[in-house]
Amino acid sequence: MLKDVQGDARNAIGAAASDNLRWLMRWIVFLRVWLRAIVLASMAARSTLHAIGS
């Protein structure tokens, strides 16, 4: 383990990187849910229009 200033600097960088990765993972999950909702809504609208047209 590093001591003093070097250890403190690496700890700060590691903590910041961890926070950034958590933020990125949350955005990826949000985008996947959002895209899935759009696709499902589009499919539901298309099937409704198809049923009305038949």
C-alpha positions in Angstrom: 0.0 0.0 0.0 1.1 3.5 -0.7 1.4 6.0 2.1 1.1 9.7 2.5 0.4 11.9 -0.5 0.8 9.2 -3.2 -1.7 6.9 -1.5 -4.2 9.8 -0.9 -4.0 10.8 -4.6 -4.5 7.2 -5.8 -7.4 6.8 -3.4 -9.1 10.0 -4.7 -8.6 8.9 -8.3 -10.0 5.4 -7.6 -13.1 6.9 -5.8 -13.8 9.3 -8.7 -13.4 6.5 -11.2 -15.8 4.3 -9.2 -18.4 7.1 -9.1 -18.1 7.7 -12.8 -18.6 4.0 -13.6 -21.7 3.9 -11.3 -23.1 6.9 -13.1 -22.4 5.4 -16.5 -24.1 2.1 -15.5 -27.2 3.9 -14.3 -27.5 5.8 -17.7 -27.1 2.5 -19.6 -29.9 0.9 -17.6 -32.1 4.0 -18.1 -31.5 4.1 -21.8 -32.3 0.3 -22.2 -35.5 0.7 -20.3 -36.5 3.8 -22.3 -35.7 2.2 -25.6 -37.7 -0.9 -24.6 -40.7 1.2 -23.7 -40.5 3.0 -27.0 -40.3 -0.3 -29.0 -43.2 -1.9 -27.0 -45.4 1.2 -27.4 -44.7 1.2 -31.1 -45.5 -2.5 -31.4 -48.7 -2.0 -29.4 -49.8 0.9 -31.6 -49.0 -1.1 -34.8 -51.0 -4.1 -33.6 -54.0 -1.8 -32.7 -53.9 -0.2 -36.1 -53.7 -3.6 -37.7 -56.7 -4.9 -35.7 -58.8 -1.8 -36.6 -57.9 -2.1 -40.3 -59.0 -5.8 -40.5 
